[in-house]
Amino acid sequence: MNANPPDTRSTNLSLQAEAISLQPQAVVCPKCQHKRTAADAGPAWQCPNCGIAYNKATAQSDAVTHTVVRTAAARGKQETDHGDWDTATPGVVSLSFTGRIGRLRYMAYTWPIMALSAVGMAAAVLGPAHKTAPNVPLIIVVGILWFWLWLRLMALRLHDVNRSGKWLAALLLLPAVLAAVGGGQQMIGLGGGLFWIVALLLNIVPGTDGDNDYGPQPGPNTFLIKVGAALFIAFTAFAVYANIKYMEYVRSGKVQPSATLGNPGLTPSAFIGSWQGDGISLRVGHFADAVLVRLQGGQIVRTAGVLRVLDGNRISIGSVAPVILNVTMPPHVESKLEKVSLDGIELIKTQ
């Protein structure tokens, strides 16, 4: 029997190994679909083509994922999100100036400041309302905390736009320096106005994407942060509207500042205007905001604050350390001139 010869036409098995790619999967930008290569420069979190941060892109892509695991922290401490891009979020109740916050957190984090404002107003008003002195130590402590928390929020927001919080020191000190070298008291008022303008602008200016000189970006905004920001916007709008309506009401002449805290026949509205006397001057606005300037011991002493009517024929100016004046003669018209006597000194209304 003859053996069949091997079939030379049979398929030969290829022993050549298939090439296996060990290259890591390239990152594709969810926005512009640019495929990142080793030759691309720039940080790993940012697309070199369109410049957007990968974790900020809204488009969906299987090539880029971001899984976040939040590490809990004690109250007032910094929370950290660990994922493809690390983030760190400063706590709402803290005295630290480290970290960054975005625009929504900047608005939502004002609730401790609002709470301190309520405490401060209660401490200043409830005392005189019950015919006792204001709680001066409490007012001072609340005022310092209030101012510190405002500076902290503004500094954290400046960090988010990659700017130093030291600019706040310049914003506060420059008007005082100009006033000291002869710029006048109006420079202090100008500084206060600039401070609040900057505080409002920080609600609008967007932060930088990804890490910057002041640390990683804040974590994603939670539901409570969004609710807090919405309440802040609603409260601010209501406060502006209420202030406008109150000013209109005052200018209508219908308002009569409360006289229940003192002499029913003596009201703050009777002192509205500018008064000049021997070594003393008084200016009172439509909101009972008063400025008293007196010559005492060869020095000029200036007191500013709200004018209130007390028991008998007395008025007080200021809240923290109010100045008490005896109204020797209430405002009246004499020889076609409006006059008033305070502590026995006659003042004439100039405007």
C-alpha positions as CSV (number, residue, x, y, z in Angstrom):
1,M,0.0,0.0,0.0
2,N,1.4,3.3,-1.0
3,A,1.2,6.1,1.5
4,N,-0.4,9.2,0.3
5,P,2.2,11.9,-0.1
6,P,1.7,15.0,2.0
7,D,-0.6,17.6,0.6
8,T,1.7,20.4,-0.2
9,R,-1.4,22.6,-0.9
10,S,-2.5,22.4,2.8
11,T,-2.6,25.6,4.6
12,N,0.6,26.4,6.4
13,L,0.3,27.6,9.9
14,S,1.8,31.0,10.5
15,L,4.1,31.2,13.5
16,Q,4.5,34.9,13.3
17,A,3.2,36.5,16.5
18,E,0.6,39.1,16.3
19,A,1.9,42.5,17.3
20,I,0.5,43.6,20.6
21,S,0.2,47.4,21.3
22,L,1.4,48.3,24.7
23,Q,0.8,52.0,24.2
24,P,-1.6,53.7,26.7
25,Q,-4.9,54.8,25.3
26,A,-4.7,58.4,24.2
27,V,-6.9,61.0,25.8
28,V,-9.5,62.5,23.5
29,C,-10.9,65.9,24.3
30,P,-14.7,65.7,24.8
31,K,-15.2,69.1,23.2
32,C,-13.0,69.3,20.1
33,Q,-12.2,65.6,19.8
34,H,-8.5,66.3,19.7
35,K,-6.4,63.2,20.3
36,R,-3.6,63.9,22.7
37,T,-0.1,62.8,21.6
38,A,3.3,62.7,23.4
39,A,4.3,65.8,21.4
40,D,1.6,67.9,22.8
41,A,2.7,70.4,25.4
42,G,0.8,71.9,28.3
43,P,-0.7,70.4,31.5
44,A,-2.2,66.9,31.4
45,W,-5.6,68.2,32.6
46,Q,-6.0,70.7,29.7
47,C,-6.7,70.1,26.0
48,P,-3.7,71.6,24.0
49,N,-6.0,72.3,21.1
50,C,-9.0,74.2,22.5
51,G,-7.6,74.9,26.0
52,I,-10.6,73.6,27.9
53,A,-10.1,71.5,31.1
54,Y,-11.1,67.9,30.4
55,N,-13.2,67.7,33.6
56,K,-15.0,71.0,32.6
57,A,-16.1,69.7,29.2
58,T,-19.8,69.0,28.9
59,A,-19.6,66.6,26.0
60,Q,-19.6,62.8,26.6
61,S,-16.6,60.7,25.8
62,D,-15.6,57.2,26.6
63,A,-12.0,58.1,26.5
64,V,-12.3,60.5,29.4
65,T,-13.9,59.6,32.7
66,H,-13.8,61.3,36.1
67,T,-14.7,59.2,39.1
68,V,-14.9,61.2,42.4
69,V,-14.6,59.8,45.9
70,R,-15.2,62.4,48.6
71,T,-13.2,62.3,51.8
72,A,-15.2,63.5,54.7
73,A,-13.7,66.2,56.9
74,A,-14.6,67.8,60.3
75,R,-16.7,70.9,60.3
76,G,-14.7,73.9,59.1
77,K,-12.0,71.8,57.6
78,Q,-11.1,71.3,53.9
79,E,-12.8,68.5,52.0
80,T,-10.9,66.7,49.3
81,D,-12.3,64.9,46.2
82,H,-9.9,62.2,44.9
83,G,-10.3,61.3,41.3
84,D,-8.7,61.7,37.9
85,W,-8.3,65.4,38.9
86,D,-8.0,66.2,42.6
87,T,-10.0,69.0,44.0
88,A,-10.1,70.7,47.4
89,T,-13.0,72.7,48.9
90,P,-12.5,75.0,51.9
91,G,-15.1,74.7,54.7
92,V,-17.8,77.3,55.2
93,V,-17.0,77.9,58.9
94,S,-13.3,78.6,59.2
95,L,-10.8,81.3,59.8
96,S,-8.2,80.0,57.3
97,F,-7.4,81.8,54.1
98,T,-6.1,78.7,52.3
99,G,-7.8,77.4,49.2
100,R,-10.3,78.6,46.5
101,I,-14.0,78.9,46.1
102,G,-16.1,79.5,43.0
103,R,-18.9,82.0,42.5
104,L,-21.8,80.0,43.8
105,R,-19.9,79.1,47.0
106,Y,-18.9,82.7,47.4
107,M,-22.6,83.6,47.6
108,A,-23.7,80.5,49.6
109,Y,-21.0,80.9,52.2
110,T,-22.4,84.3,53.3
111,W,-24.9,82.7,55.7
112,P,-22.5,83.0,58.7
113,I,-22.0,86.7,57.9
114,M,-25.7,87.2,57.7
115,A,-26.1,85.5,61.1
116,L,-23.4,87.7,62.6
117,S,-25.2,90.8,61.2
118,A,-28.4,89.8,62.9
119,V,-26.6,89.3,66.2
120,G,-24.8,92.6,65.9
121,M,-28.0,94.6,65.1
122,A,-29.8,92.9,67.9
123,A,-27.0,93.8,70.4
124,A,-27.0,97.5,69.2
125,V,-30.8,98.0,69.1
126,L,-32.3,95.9,71.9
127,G,-30.3,97.8,74.6
128,P,-31.6,101.3,73.8
129,A,-35.0,99.8,73.1
130,H,-35.1,98.6,76.7
131,K,-33.5,101.8,78.0
132,T,-30.2,100.1,78.7
133,A,-26.7,100.6,77.3
134,P,-25.8,98.5,74.2
135,N,-23.7,95.4,74.8
136,V,-20.4,97.0,73.6
137,P,-18.1,93.9,74.1
138,L,-20.5,91.7,72.1
139,I,-20.8,94.3,69.3
140,I,-16.9,94.6,69.0
141,V,-16.5,90.8,68.9
142,V,-19.2,90.4,66.3
143,G,-17.8,93.2,64.2
144,I,-14.3,91.7,64.2
145,L,-15.6,88.2,63.2
146,W,-18.0,89.8,60.5
147,F,-15.1,91.7,58.9
148,W,-12.7,88.8,59.1
149,L,-15.2,86.4,57.4
150,W,-15.9,88.9,54.6
151,L,-12.1,89.3,54.0
152,R,-11.8,85.5,54.0
153,L,-14.5,85.0,51.4
154,M,-13.0,87.7,49.2
155,A,-9.5,86.3,49.5
156,L,-10.7,82.7,48.6
157,R,-12.5,84.1,45.6
158,L,-9.4,86.1,44.5
159,H,-7.4,82.8,44.8
160,D,-9.9,81.2,42.4
161,V,-9.0,83.8,39.8
162,N,-5.3,83.3,40.5
163,R,-4.9,86.6,42.4
164,S,-3.4,87.2,45.8
165,G,-5.6,88.1,48.8
166,K,-3.0,90.8,49.6
167,W,-4.7,93.1,47.2
168,L,-7.4,93.4,49.9
169,A,-4.9,95.0,52.2
170,A,-4.1,97.6,49.6
171,L,-7.8,98.2,49.0
172,L,-8.4,98.9,52.7
173,L,-5.2,100.8,53.5
174,L,-4.8,103.1,50.5
175,P,-7.9,105.3,51.3
176,A,-6.8,105.6,55.0
177,V,-3.3,106.6,53.9
178,L,-4.6,109.2,51.5
179,A,-6.9,110.6,54.2
180,A,-4.0,110.8,56.6
181,V,-1.8,112.8,54.2
182,G,-4.5,115.3,53.5
183,G,-7.0,113.6,51.3
184,G,-9.8,114.3,53.7
185,Q,-12.5,112.2,55.3
186,Q,-14.1,111.5,52.0
187,M,-11.3,109.2,51.1
188,I,-12.4,106.8,53.8
189,G,-15.9,106.8,52.3
190,L,-14.4,106.2,48.9
191,G,-12.4,103.2,50.2
192,G,-15.6,101.7,51.6
193,G,-17.3,102.1,48.3
194,L,-14.5,100.5,46.4
195,F,-14.5,97.6,48.9
196,W,-18.1,96.8,48.2
197,I,-17.7,97.2,44.4
198,V,-14.9,94.6,44.5
199,A,-17.1,92.3,46.7
200,L,-19.9,92.5,44.1
201,L,-17.5,92.0,41.1
202,L,-16.3,88.8,42.6
203,N,-19.8,87.4,42.1
204,I,-19.3,87.7,38.4
205,V,-15.6,87.0,37.5
206,P,-15.1,83.3,36.6
207,G,-12.3,81.3,38.2
208,T,-9.4,79.5,36.4
209,D,-9.8,75.9,35.2
210,G,-7.8,73.2,36.9
211,D,-4.9,73.9,39.3
212,N,-3.5,77.4,39.7
213,D,-0.9,79.1,42.0
214,Y,-3.3,78.7,45.0
215,G,-4.1,75.1,44.8
216,P,-6.5,72.6,43.1
217,Q,-9.9,73.8,42.0
218,P,-12.9,73.6,44.3
219,G,-15.1,70.5,44.2
220,P,-18.4,70.3,42.3
221,N,-21.3,72.5,43.6
222,T,-23.7,70.5,45.7
223,F,-27.5,71.0,45.8
224,L,-27.3,72.9,49.0
225,I,-24.7,75.2,47.6
226,K,-27.0,76.0,44.6
227,V,-29.9,76.6,47.0
228,G,-27.8,78.9,49.2
229,A,-26.6,80.9,46.2
230,A,-30.2,81.3,44.9
231,L,-31.3,82.5,48.4
232,F,-28.5,85.0,48.5
233,I,-29.5,86.4,45.1
234,A,-33.2,86.6,46.1
235,F,-32.3,88.3,49.4
236,T,-30.0,90.8,47.8
237,A,-32.7,91.7,45.2
238,F,-35.3,92.1,47.9
239,A,-33.0,94.3,50.0
240,V,-32.2,96.6,47.1
241,Y,-36.0,96.9,46.3
242,A,-36.9,97.5,49.9
243,N,-34.2,100.2,50.3
244,I,-35.4,102.0,47.1
245,K,-39.1,101.9,48.3
246,Y,-38.1,103.2,51.8
247,M,-36.1,106.1,50.3
248,E,-39.2,107.0,48.2
249,Y,-41.3,106.8,51.3
250,V,-39.0,109.1,53.3
251,R,-38.9,111.7,50.5
252,S,-42.6,111.7,50.4
253,G,-42.7,113.3,53.8
254,K,-45.0,110.7,55.3
255,V,-42.4,109.0,57.5
256,Q,-42.2,109.9,61.1
257,P,-39.3,108.3,62.9
258,S,-40.3,106.5,66.0
259,A,-40.8,108.8,69.0
260,T,-41.9,106.0,71.4
261,L,-38.4,105.7,72.8
262,G,-38.3,109.2,74.3
263,N,-40.1,112.5,74.3
264,P,-43.2,112.1,72.1
265,G,-42.7,115.7,71.0
266,L,-39.1,115.3,69.9
267,T,-38.3,113.1,66.9
268,P,-35.1,112.6,64.9
269,S,-36.7,114.1,61.8
270,A,-36.7,117.5,63.6
271,F,-32.9,117.5,63.4
272,I,-32.6,116.8,59.7
273,G,-30.2,119.3,58.2
274,S,-26.9,121.0,59.0
275,W,-26.5,123.0,62.3
276,Q,-23.6,125.3,63.3
277,G,-22.8,126.7,66.8
278,D,-19.9,127.8,68.9
279,G,-17.4,124.9,68.8
280,I,-20.0,122.4,67.7
281,S,-21.6,121.3,64.4
282,L,-24.3,118.7,63.7
283,R,-25.4,117.2,60.4
284,V,-28.4,114.8,60.3
285,G,-29.6,112.9,57.2
286,H,-33.0,111.6,56.2
287,F,-32.2,108.2,57.7
288,A,-31.3,109.7,61.1
289,D,-27.6,109.2,60.2
290,A,-25.8,111.9,62.1
291,V,-22.3,113.4,62.3
292,L,-21.3,115.4,65.4
293,V,-18.1,117.5,65.5
294,R,-17.1,119.2,68.7
295,L,-14.1,121.1,70.1
296,Q,-13.1,119.5,73.4
297,G,-9.9,120.3,75.2
298,G,-8.4,122.0,72.2
299,Q,-9.0,119.0,70.0
300,I,-11.7,118.3,67.4
301,V,-13.8,115.2,68.3
302,R,-15.9,113.6,65.6
303,T,-18.8,111.2,66.3
304,A,-20.9,109.5,63.6
305,G,-23.9,107.2,64.0
306,V,-27.6,107.0,64.2
307,L,-29.4,109.8,66.1
308,R,-31.9,108.5,68.7
309,V,-34.3,110.3,71.0
310,L,-34.0,109.1,74.7
311,D,-36.0,109.8,77.8
312,G,-36.7,113.4,78.5
313,N,-35.1,116.0,76.3
314,R,-32.0,113.9,75.4
315,I,-30.5,112.5,72.2
316,S,-27.8,110.0,71.5
317,I,-25.5,109.8,68.5
318,G,-23.6,106.5,67.7
319,S,-24.1,102.9,68.8
320,V,-20.9,101.5,70.2
321,A,-20.0,104.5,72.4
322,P,-22.9,106.9,72.0
323,V,-22.6,110.6,72.8
324,I,-25.5,111.8,75.0
325,L,-26.6,115.5,74.5
326,N,-29.2,117.4,76.4
327,V,-31.6,119.3,74.2
328,T,-31.8,122.5,76.1
329,M,-34.1,124.0,73.5
330,P,-35.8,121.8,70.8
331,P,-35.6,122.8,67.1
332,H,-37.7,126.0,66.6
333,V,-38.0,129.1,64.4
334,E,-36.8,132.4,65.8
335,S,-36.4,135.6,63.8
336,K,-36.8,133.5,60.6
337,L,-33.9,131.3,61.6
338,E,-34.2,127.6,62.7
339,K,-32.4,127.1,65.9
340,V,-31.7,124.4,68.5
341,S,-29.7,124.3,71.8
342,L,-27.6,121.3,72.7
343,D,-25.9,121.2,76.2
344,G,-26.7,124.9,76.5
345,I,-25.0,125.9,73.1
346,E,-27.2,127.5,70.5
347,L,-26.9,126.1,66.9
348,I,-28.4,127.7,63.8
349,K,-29.5,125.6,60.8
350,T,-27.4,126.5,57.8
351,Q,-29.1,124.2,55.2
